[in-house]
Amino acid sequence: MAGIQETKEAIKGIAELLVVIKELAKDGIDLSDAVALGSKVVSDEAFRSALVKAVQGAQHIPAEVKDLDAAEVGELLGVIADVLAGKKDPVA
């Protein structure tokens, strides 16, 4: 069993990025959104950390996904739900 830590971190980082993009794009998308996203990456340590964790260890994700069981799928769905609900640090 490979575990799912890297997959959880990737999902969390991607989901958090999508939440920020959704918020920035409420009024349409323009260059100011890219600037705002860059500013968030620079100024928000938790957000930056989630993005870094999302890509570190990504090479392990295929093995983790290949070895998923039903409980792990449920855990991954829980991570997504927690991020979308705004809960902090769903990847412990």
N, C-alpha and C positions, 0 to 999 in steps of 0.2 A: 504494500500500500504506500503510495507516494505522498499522501497528505495533500492539502489544498491551500496552504498558506500563500504561495505565490499567486495562485489564481484569485484568491480572495483579495489580495492587495491590488491586483490589476483591475478587478471589477470595481473595487472601491474608488480607485483613482479615476477610472474612466467615468464612472457614475457621477463623481463629484465634478469632474470637468464638464460633463453634459448639463448638470444643474446650473453651473455658472454660465455656460453658453446660452442656455435657455433664458436665464434672467437677463443677460446682456442683449439678447435678440428680441426682447419684447416689443421694442419700437422699430424693428427692422435691423438690418445688419449693415454697418459701415465701418470705416477705418477706426473710429473712436472705440468700437467694441474690441478690436485687436489690441489697441493701446490699453484699454481697461483690463483685458485679460492678462496682458503682460505685467501691468501694475500689480494685479492680484497675485501673480506668481512670485513677484519680487517681494511684496510686502506681507503676504500671508504665509507664515511659516508652516502652519498645519496643511494648507492647500498644497504648497510646494512639496512638502514631505510626502503627501499622498500621491502626487504625480511621480516623484522619484521612486517611491516604493512600487508604483504600478509598472515601471519598466525594469527595475532591478530584479534579476532572477527570472525574467520572462522566458528564458530558455528552458526553464523547468515546467512551464505551464502545459505543453503538450503531453508530457508524461503524467502530470497530475490529472488532466482531463481524461486521458485514456483509461485511467484507473478509478474513475468516479464510481461511487456506489450511491444508492438512493438517499442515504443520510447526508452525504456530502453535497448532493444536488440541492437538498432542502436547506442546508447550511449556506450555500452560495446564493440561493434565492432570498434567504434571510438577510444576507449582506446587502443585496440590492435594495430590498425593502427598507432596511435601516437607513441607507444613504438617502434614498428618495424621501423618506420621512423626516430627514434632517437630524437624525441621531448621530452623535459624535462618536468617532472611533469604533465602528462596528468590526474592524479587523483588530482583534486583540492578540 
